[in-house]
């Protein structure tokens, strides 16, 4: 089996997930990791899949092109090189950074820049604007992997300094892992 990443976007509507899963099931592919979400009125998906050796990527791409016709969705398939180990991407020290405050341009930039300066990897980021009592409120949840070379207390202090600079509430807490 080889591995591939599939990314796609299209108007949100019932049946998209079933259509994607059907194509993969019919071709004997296995979904190993995925994120699927609705963003405003659009549906976005990223999947990591195992592809049987007898399946050509061009054939799989052709099957996914049928989603353009049936669901007005565009999909791209990219093979993952053999040298990439999916297990090496499991966070060693996972934490959640939550950010909340009055919406304005630059919040994601300032937080992501600070994390990058500390060499902290962002493993997942979700954000949205909701209506608050005093106007739009920006809420961002960022899963990160804190390297062993920096203490959690240092990260906490840096984020609190940033929170004051950009007038946002920023919290850091360990990310609970679930054993199945």
Secondary structure as the mmCIF struct_conf table of DSSP 4:
data_model
#
loop_
_struct_conf.conf_type_id
_struct_conf.id
_struct_conf.beg_label_comp_id
_struct_conf.beg_label_asym_id
_struct_conf.beg_label_seq_id
_struct_conf.end_label_comp_id
_struct_conf.end_label_asym_id
_struct_conf.end_label_seq_id
STRN STRN1 UNK A 2 UNK A 11
TURN_TY1_P TURN_TY1_P1 UNK A 14 UNK A 15
HELX_RH_AL_P HELX_RH_AL_P1 UNK A 16 UNK A 26
TURN_TY1_P TURN_TY1_P2 UNK A 27 UNK A 28
STRN STRN2 UNK A 30 UNK A 39
TURN_TY1_P TURN_TY1_P3 UNK A 40 UNK A 41
STRN STRN3 UNK A 42 UNK A 51
TURN_TY1_P TURN_TY1_P4 UNK A 53 UNK A 54
HELX_RH_AL_P HELX_RH_AL_P2 UNK A 57 UNK A 71
STRN STRN4 UNK A 73 UNK A 80
HELX_LH_PP_P HELX_LH_PP_P1 UNK A 81 UNK A 81
TURN_TY1_P TURN_TY1_P5 UNK A 82 UNK A 83
HELX_RH_3T_P HELX_RH_3T_P1 UNK A 86 UNK A 89
BEND BEND1 UNK A 90 UNK A 90
BEND BEND2 UNK A 92 UNK A 93
STRN STRN5 UNK A 94 UNK A 102
TURN_TY1_P TURN_TY1_P6 UNK A 105 UNK A 106
HELX_RH_AL_P HELX_RH_AL_P3 UNK A 107 UNK A 117
TURN_TY1_P TURN_TY1_P7 UNK A 118 UNK A 119
HELX_LH_PP_P HELX_LH_PP_P2 UNK A 120 UNK A 120
STRN STRN6 UNK A 121 UNK A 132
TURN_TY1_P TURN_TY1_P8 UNK A 133 UNK A 134
STRN STRN7 UNK A 135 UNK A 145
TURN_TY1_P TURN_TY1_P9 UNK A 148 UNK A 149
BEND BEND3 UNK A 150 UNK A 150
HELX_RH_AL_P HELX_RH_AL_P4 UNK A 152 UNK A 166
TURN_TY1_P TURN_TY1_P10 UNK A 167 UNK A 167
STRN STRN8 UNK A 169 UNK A 174
HELX_LH_PP_P HELX_LH_PP_P3 UNK A 175 UNK A 177
#
